[in-house]
């Protein structure tokens, strides 16, 4: 086997490996794009309001309930303070 034959064989082998790597890369990119697209649809849909069933709607409801509880607590604190002042005389 001469150097020219060896170089030709190595070049052919390198071209074949490059072709295989390109195919694997293409398949992997398509698969990852598909997976990312599906994940994006699933998780981003949770961040958009949709009349009660998204995570964003739940967070808004919890925030509203928390605000109501704070108002009720402030009212009770005021009534308690007033009661203490009235009974301490």
C-alpha positions, 0 to 999 in steps of 0.5 A: 500500500502506497502513501497515496492509497493510504491518504485516499483511504483515510480521506474516504473514511474521514468523509464517511465519518463527517457524513455520519456526524452530519446525519446524527447532528440533524436528527438530534437537532430535529428531536431537540426542537420537537422536545423544546417546542412541546415543553414551551407549549406546556409551560408557557401556557401555564403563564397565560390567563385562561379563566381559572385553570392556569398557574397565573390565574391561581397566583392571582387568586392567592394574591387576592385572598392574601390581600383580603386576609391582610385587610381582615387582620388589620381590622381585627387588630384595630378592634382588639386595640380599641377593646384593650383601651376600653377595658384598661380604664 
